Amino acid sequence: MLDGIFISLFEQGSSLLQTEKHYREAITTFKLATEINPDRPGSFFYLAWTYTASGDKKKSLQALSTAIDKGFSDLAAIGNNKAFDPIRDDPQYQQIVGRLKK
């Protein structure tokens, strides 16, 4: 049952982020998804994306780091996502991404 709720939240959060551009609601949705299933790294990646889109660089970097800690390994998804452009020059971002390149 929780898997179904997680998937629903993930899909809703993706729509709020990518289609509707309702970042505050997307943040709430992805945070809930991470609480329901804290071992799924994708929701932390999308949470990082949403935080960056909303202008919260610090929380974005924290969520991105957590995503990688939990196993997110798609370097292209990070590198090709223009939403992360505002934080690419941040030393913490470079350190986080550097962990994937090793």
C-alpha positions as CSV (number, residue, x, y, z in Angstrom):
1,M,0.0,0.0,0.0
2,L,2.8,2.4,0.8
3,D,4.4,1.7,-2.5
4,G,1.3,2.8,-4.2
5,I,1.1,6.0,-2.2
6,F,4.8,6.6,-2.9
7,I,4.3,6.2,-6.7
8,S,1.3,8.5,-6.6
9,L,3.2,11.2,-4.7
10,F,6.2,10.9,-7.0
11,E,4.0,11.3,-10.1
12,Q,2.1,14.2,-8.5
13,G,5.4,15.9,-7.5
14,S,6.8,15.5,-11.0
15,S,3.8,17.1,-12.5
16,L,3.9,20.0,-10.0
17,L,7.6,20.5,-10.7
18,Q,7.8,20.1,-14.5
19,T,4.4,20.9,-15.8
20,E,2.7,23.3,-13.4
21,K,5.9,24.9,-11.9
22,H,4.3,24.9,-8.4
23,Y,7.5,24.5,-6.5
24,R,6.3,24.9,-3.0
25,E,3.7,22.2,-3.5
26,A,6.2,20.0,-5.3
27,I,8.6,20.3,-2.3
28,T,5.9,19.3,0.1
29,T,5.0,16.3,-2.1
30,F,8.6,15.1,-2.6
31,K,9.4,15.5,1.1
32,L,6.4,13.3,1.9
33,A,7.6,10.8,-0.6
34,T,11.0,10.7,1.0
35,E,9.4,10.1,4.4
36,I,7.2,7.2,3.1
37,N,10.2,5.5,1.4
38,P,13.5,7.0,2.6
39,D,15.5,4.4,0.7
40,R,14.5,5.6,-2.8
41,P,17.1,8.0,-4.1
42,G,15.1,9.3,-7.0
43,S,12.7,11.2,-4.8
44,F,15.7,13.0,-3.2
45,F,17.0,13.8,-6.7
46,Y,13.7,15.4,-7.6
47,L,13.6,17.2,-4.3
48,A,17.0,18.7,-5.0
49,W,15.8,19.7,-8.4
50,T,12.7,21.3,-6.9
51,Y,14.7,23.2,-4.3
52,T,17.0,24.5,-7.0
53,A,14.1,25.6,-9.1
54,S,12.6,27.4,-6.1
55,G,16.0,29.2,-5.3
56,D,17.0,27.3,-2.2
57,K,20.5,26.3,-3.1
58,K,21.4,25.0,0.4
59,K,18.5,22.6,0.6
60,S,19.1,21.5,-3.0
61,L,22.7,20.6,-2.2
62,Q,21.6,18.7,0.9
63,A,19.0,16.7,-1.0
64,L,21.3,16.0,-3.9
65,S,24.0,14.7,-1.5
66,T,21.4,12.5,0.2
67,A,20.2,11.1,-3.2
68,I,23.8,10.1,-4.0
69,D,24.3,8.7,-0.5
70,K,21.2,6.5,-1.1
71,G,22.5,5.3,-4.4
72,F,21.5,7.8,-7.1
73,S,24.1,7.3,-9.8
74,D,22.8,8.9,-13.0
75,L,25.4,11.5,-13.6
76,A,23.9,12.4,-16.9
77,A,20.5,13.2,-15.2
78,I,22.3,15.7,-13.0
79,G,24.7,17.1,-15.7
80,N,22.0,17.5,-18.4
81,N,19.4,19.1,-16.1
82,K,19.5,22.9,-16.6
83,A,17.7,23.4,-13.3
84,F,21.1,22.7,-11.6
85,D,22.9,25.5,-13.5
86,P,22.6,28.0,-10.6
87,I,24.6,25.7,-8.3
88,R,27.1,24.1,-10.7
89,D,29.9,26.5,-9.6
90,D,29.3,25.9,-5.9
91,P,32.2,23.9,-4.4
92,Q,29.8,21.7,-2.5
93,Y,28.0,20.8,-5.8
94,Q,31.3,19.9,-7.4
95,Q,32.2,17.7,-4.5
96,I,28.9,15.9,-4.6
97,V,29.1,15.3,-8.3
98,G,32.8,14.3,-7.9
99,R,31.7,11.4,-5.7
100,L,29.8,10.0,-8.7
101,K,32.7,10.4,-11.1
102,K,34.9,8.2,-9.0
